[in-house]
Amino acid sequence: MILLFASIILFNFIAFKFSKRLSDNQIWHIVLFTIAFQVIFDLFMEYQYKAYWYFDKDVEWLGLLAHLFLIPPVNIIFIDFYPFKANLLKKSLYIALWTCFVVIYEFLSILPEPFGFFHLGWWKVWYDFIVAPILLVILLGYYKFILILEKRLLDSK
């Protein structure tokens, strides 16, 4: 639990203090998309398939902390520093580094309490090397969709 609270404070501080590229509209789109997407993904992975869970296997209020305050700022940081104008190699390297960060963080989060807060069922941390890049690319696709909608709105005025 120590890791969760420390991470919430650190990641929110970084996301909201150092975010320079993103507008308030884009930040809130990312936050709401992240919450909705993660809740849907975890609904199946946690409760249907028992792959992993936060704290206990049951629905818990503490589990909402990760959904509401941990992952959204991480996604804001990911998007804000993404090298959109770089070549494909640099973009791929950026996603690979973030994937490594996700795997390392998950290793830390499964440490015993009071430090950790995450528990694995049949899920293996190594699966994140496959799943995390897919989720990050989905997030990038959603962000690009936001940009298209904003451009349409500005062009219509």
C-alpha positions as CSV (number, residue, x, y, z in Angstrom):
1,M,0.0,0.0,0.0
2,I,3.0,2.3,0.6
3,L,3.9,2.0,-3.1
4,L,0.3,2.9,-4.2
5,F,0.1,6.0,-2.1
6,A,3.6,7.2,-2.9
7,S,3.0,6.5,-6.6
8,I,-0.3,8.4,-6.6
9,I,1.3,11.5,-5.1
10,L,4.4,11.3,-7.4
11,F,2.7,10.5,-10.7
12,N,0.0,13.1,-10.1
13,F,2.6,15.7,-9.2
14,I,4.6,15.0,-12.3
15,A,1.5,14.8,-14.6
16,F,-0.1,18.1,-13.5
17,K,3.1,20.1,-12.7
18,F,5.2,19.2,-15.8
19,S,2.5,18.6,-18.5
20,K,3.2,21.2,-21.1
21,R,1.9,19.9,-24.4
22,L,-1.6,18.8,-23.4
23,S,-4.6,21.1,-23.0
24,D,-7.0,20.8,-20.2
25,N,-9.5,19.2,-22.6
26,Q,-7.0,16.6,-23.7
27,I,-6.0,15.8,-20.1
28,W,-9.6,15.2,-19.1
29,H,-10.2,13.1,-22.2
30,I,-7.2,11.0,-21.3
31,V,-8.2,10.7,-17.7
32,L,-11.8,9.7,-18.5
33,F,-10.7,7.3,-21.3
34,T,-8.2,5.7,-19.0
35,I,-10.7,5.2,-16.2
36,A,-13.3,3.7,-18.5
37,F,-10.9,1.5,-20.4
38,Q,-9.2,0.2,-17.3
39,V,-12.4,-0.5,-15.5
40,I,-13.7,-2.5,-18.5
41,F,-10.4,-4.3,-19.0
42,D,-10.1,-5.1,-15.3
43,L,-13.7,-6.1,-15.0
44,F,-12.9,-9.1,-17.1
45,M,-9.4,-9.8,-16.0
46,E,-10.1,-9.4,-12.3
47,Y,-13.6,-10.7,-11.8
48,Q,-14.3,-13.0,-14.8
49,Y,-10.9,-14.6,-15.3
50,K,-9.3,-14.0,-11.8
51,A,-6.0,-13.1,-13.5
52,Y,-5.1,-10.5,-10.9
53,W,-6.6,-8.2,-8.3
54,Y,-5.9,-5.2,-6.1
55,F,-5.8,-5.8,-2.4
56,D,-8.4,-8.6,-2.2
57,K,-10.4,-10.6,-4.7
58,D,-13.6,-8.8,-3.9
59,V,-14.7,-5.4,-5.1
60,E,-13.1,-2.9,-2.7
61,W,-13.0,0.8,-2.4
62,L,-9.2,0.8,-2.0
63,G,-9.0,-0.8,-5.5
64,L,-10.6,2.3,-6.9
65,L,-7.5,4.3,-6.0
66,A,-5.5,2.6,-8.7
67,H,-8.3,3.1,-11.3
68,L,-9.0,6.7,-10.5
69,F,-5.7,8.2,-9.3
70,L,-2.7,6.0,-10.4
71,I,-3.1,5.0,-14.0
72,P,-4.6,8.3,-15.4
73,P,-1.6,10.5,-14.5
74,V,0.8,7.8,-15.8
75,N,-1.0,8.0,-19.2
76,I,-0.9,11.8,-19.1
77,I,2.9,11.6,-18.6
78,F,3.2,9.0,-21.4
79,I,1.3,11.1,-23.9
80,D,2.9,14.4,-22.8
81,F,6.4,13.2,-23.4
82,Y,5.7,11.0,-26.4
83,P,8.0,11.9,-29.4
84,F,5.3,12.5,-32.0
85,K,7.6,14.1,-34.5
86,A,10.4,11.5,-34.1
87,N,11.0,8.6,-36.5
88,L,9.5,5.2,-36.0
89,L,12.6,3.8,-34.3
90,K,12.5,6.5,-31.6
91,K,8.7,6.1,-31.1
92,S,9.2,2.3,-30.8
93,L,12.0,2.8,-28.3
94,Y,9.8,5.1,-26.2
95,I,7.1,2.5,-26.1
96,A,9.6,-0.2,-25.3
97,L,11.0,1.9,-22.4
98,W,7.5,2.5,-21.0
99,T,6.8,-1.2,-21.3
100,C,9.9,-1.9,-19.2
101,F,8.7,0.7,-16.7
102,V,5.3,-1.0,-16.5
103,V,6.9,-4.5,-15.9
104,I,9.3,-3.1,-13.2
105,Y,6.4,-1.3,-11.5
106,E,4.3,-4.4,-11.5
107,F,7.1,-6.4,-10.0
108,L,7.3,-3.8,-7.2
109,S,3.5,-3.7,-6.7
110,I,3.3,-7.5,-6.1
111,L,5.8,-7.2,-3.2
112,P,4.1,-8.2,0.2
113,E,2.1,-5.6,2.1
114,P,2.6,-3.0,3.4
115,F,4.7,-2.1,0.3
116,G,2.8,-3.8,-2.4
117,F,-0.9,-3.8,-3.3
118,F,-1.3,-6.0,-6.3
119,H,-1.8,-9.8,-6.4
120,L,-1.5,-12.2,-9.3
121,G,-3.7,-15.2,-10.0
122,W,-2.7,-17.0,-13.2
123,W,-1.3,-13.8,-14.8
124,K,2.5,-13.6,-15.1
125,V,4.3,-10.3,-15.0
126,W,6.0,-11.2,-18.3
127,Y,2.6,-11.0,-20.1
128,D,2.9,-7.2,-19.8
129,F,5.7,-7.3,-22.4
130,I,2.9,-8.2,-24.8
131,V,-0.1,-6.4,-23.4
132,A,1.4,-3.1,-22.3
133,P,2.6,-2.0,-25.8
134,I,-0.9,-2.8,-27.2
135,L,-2.6,-0.7,-24.5
136,L,-0.1,2.2,-25.0
137,V,-0.8,2.1,-28.8
138,I,-4.6,2.1,-28.1
139,L,-4.0,5.2,-25.8
140,L,-2.0,6.9,-28.6
141,G,-4.8,6.1,-31.1
142,Y,-7.4,7.6,-28.7
143,Y,-5.2,10.7,-28.3
144,K,-4.9,11.2,-32.0
145,F,-8.7,10.8,-32.3
146,I,-9.0,13.7,-29.7
147,L,-6.8,15.8,-31.9
148,I,-8.9,15.1,-34.9
149,L,-12.1,16.1,-33.0
150,E,-10.5,19.3,-31.7
151,K,-9.3,20.2,-35.3
152,R,-12.8,19.6,-36.6
153,L,-14.3,21.8,-33.9
154,L,-11.8,24.6,-34.6
155,D,-12.3,24.3,-38.4
156,S,-16.1,24.6,-37.9
157,K,-15.8,27.9,-36.2
